[in-house]
Amino acid sequence: MHLALSDRTLSLSLNRYPQFANANLQAWDAADEYLLKQLLESELAFSKVAIINDSFGALTCALTQQFPQTSLFVETDNKTSQLGTIANLEANQLVQDNIEWLNSREDLPENIDLVLMKLPKNLNYFAHQLSRLSQVLKQETKVLIAAKAKNINKSVIELIKQQLGEASASLAWKKCRVITCVTDGTKRNAPNNTHWEIPEYQLQLNNFSNVFAANKLDIGARALLQFFPKGDFSNIVDLGCGNGVLGLRAAQIFPNANIHFVDDSEMAVASAQNNWQLNGFDLAKGHFHWDDCLTNLDSEVKPDLVICNPPFHQGEAITDHIAWQMFLDAKRKLVQGGVLHVVGNRHLGYHIKLKRLFGNCKTVGSNGKFVVLQSVKDA
């Protein structure tokens, strides 16, 4: 990232996380640039800044470089964003003493005097974040929210007004806009979690706001549930668990197994843990990990089954590198003879990747849109 302004130059070397992933995808976008341009050209005074939804650390690195004495409170729901930001801080030799890390359920401090924010895709999650800010920000605190111009509309502006205070959008620059909100000091209640049921499996589910498939069973998971793996499994990983529905079903079918729930989203892991307790499963057999795939899974965890409904996007970027990393990590962690059980859209061609990686892949079920595939380690 390089920005030349009237009185200063911002220059950073930034990479997406993990760095070996799709090299054609940038670690920042024009919305990051526009937000920083507006900030650096303004005369705003601040000493404590909240940075929210910073994908890979463009905002955090820029403020650390330009304002090293400023205290930063960096909030993210995604482990890859946190790890990517840390990696980019280290790559640019920027100290991290001024940074406090928060997930999207932890309390923000009450003495913040500026908020920099990227607009998330999930507007329910956005409403949750705005209501949280309303509970701690003083009246007339500035909140700057950047996004692609096509994603900013009247309903987004109205949501900000309802949850935080008066807001207006800037002129477009490189097809992006920055919304400026001035808080009104009124505290709002956080939106309620979503509660729903799956009667055919006798499961109840609670979802936090940033969890995929917030109020119904997504069609990929439904396909996998229809063609669930058969065998005798004792250590099962629900990789990319979301609200945990696949792992919960595994616990019903394999009641003596240890079930490990893993997701990049902290809210997803928390939802899975809540749902484990809600459905009355043995607390000792449920294990919950906020992680980048299986990067930091304890070496003592030796799964004989990994079930997976991979995402095919990261933020707004369409990419299959997350699925590929999931497959690589599954093969690395599975015991000899262990099974990877995957669902995916037909057009994604997962069978080609799995056969290349495992040397084998069979189709165990399908419908008009999805295929359920299975590979065995060293079969």
Secondary structure, DSSP 8 states (H G I E B T S, - for coil): -EEE-SS-EEE-----SSTTS-TTS-S--HHHHHHHHHHHHS----SEEEEES-SSSHHHHHHHHH-TTSEEEEE-SBHHHHHHHHHHHHHTT---TTEEEE-TTS---S---EEEEE--S-HHHHHHHHHHHHTT--TT-EEEEEEEGGG--HHHHHHHHHHTEEEEE---BTTEEEEEEEE----------EEEEEGGGTEEEEE-TTSSSSSS--HHHHHHHHT---S--SEEEEET-TTSHHHHHHHHHSTTSEEEEEESBHHHHHHHHHHHHHTT--GGGEEEEE-STTTT--TT---SEEEE----EETTEE-SHHHHHHHHHHHHHS-TT-EEEEEEEGGG-HHHHHHHHHS--EEEEE-SSEEEEEEETT-
